[in-house]
Amino acid sequence: MIDVRGYSCPTPVVMVQKEVKRSSPAELEVLVDNQCSVENVTRYAGSSGYQVSVAPEGRDFRLTLKK
């Protein structure tokens, strides 16, 4: 799991990119705290072959990326 709450874009996307390149996970959870990060991480994940589901958690969001 990657917790990028408190970071503004593009940092969340960069952190997800690094993890994807490092370990090529079949599934990855990402915690974000703003809609811009939801959209940008979702866009990156889609272009990298991941399906993304978004679940609101209070004021935050849990993104689940699956190959």
C-alpha positions as CSV (number, residue, x, y, z in Angstrom):
1,M,0.0,0.0,0.0
2,I,1.1,3.5,-0.8
3,D,-0.1,6.3,1.4
4,V,0.1,9.6,-0.5
5,R,-2.3,11.6,1.6
6,G,-0.9,15.1,2.2
7,Y,0.9,15.3,-1.2
8,S,-0.2,17.4,-4.1
9,C,0.2,16.3,-7.7
10,P,2.3,15.2,-9.4
11,T,3.9,13.6,-6.3
12,P,1.3,10.9,-5.8
13,V,1.6,9.8,-9.5
14,V,5.4,9.8,-9.3
15,M,5.3,7.6,-6.1
16,V,2.9,5.1,-7.8
17,Q,5.1,5.1,-10.9
18,K,8.2,4.2,-8.8
19,E,6.4,1.4,-7.1
20,V,5.0,0.0,-10.3
21,K,8.5,0.1,-11.9
22,R,10.1,-1.4,-8.8
23,S,7.9,-4.4,-8.2
24,S,5.3,-4.7,-11.0
25,P,2.5,-5.6,-8.6
26,A,-0.5,-7.5,-9.7
27,E,-2.5,-5.4,-7.2
28,L,-1.7,-2.2,-5.4
29,E,-3.7,0.0,-3.0
30,V,-3.2,3.7,-2.9
31,L,-4.6,6.1,-0.3
32,V,-5.2,9.7,-1.5
33,D,-6.9,12.7,-0.1
34,N,-8.0,14.8,-3.0
35,Q,-9.9,14.4,-6.3
36,C,-7.1,15.6,-8.4
37,S,-4.9,12.7,-7.2
38,V,-7.7,10.3,-7.8
39,E,-8.0,11.4,-11.4
40,N,-4.3,11.5,-12.1
41,V,-3.4,8.2,-10.5
42,T,-6.4,6.6,-12.2
43,R,-5.2,8.0,-15.6
44,Y,-1.6,6.7,-15.1
45,A,-2.8,3.3,-13.8
46,G,-5.1,2.9,-16.8
47,S,-2.3,3.7,-19.3
48,S,-0.1,1.1,-17.5
49,G,-2.6,-1.7,-17.9
50,Y,-4.3,-1.5,-14.5
51,Q,-8.0,-1.5,-13.8
52,V,-8.9,0.9,-11.0
53,S,-11.6,0.9,-8.4
54,V,-12.2,3.9,-6.1
55,A,-13.7,3.6,-2.7
56,P,-14.4,6.7,-0.6
57,E,-13.1,6.5,3.0
58,G,-14.4,9.5,4.9
59,R,-12.5,12.4,3.4
60,D,-10.0,10.2,1.7
61,F,-10.1,7.7,-1.2
62,R,-8.7,4.1,-1.5
63,L,-7.7,3.3,-5.1
64,T,-7.2,-0.4,-5.9
65,L,-5.1,-1.0,-9.0
66,K,-5.4,-4.5,-10.5
67,K,-3.7,-6.1,-13.5
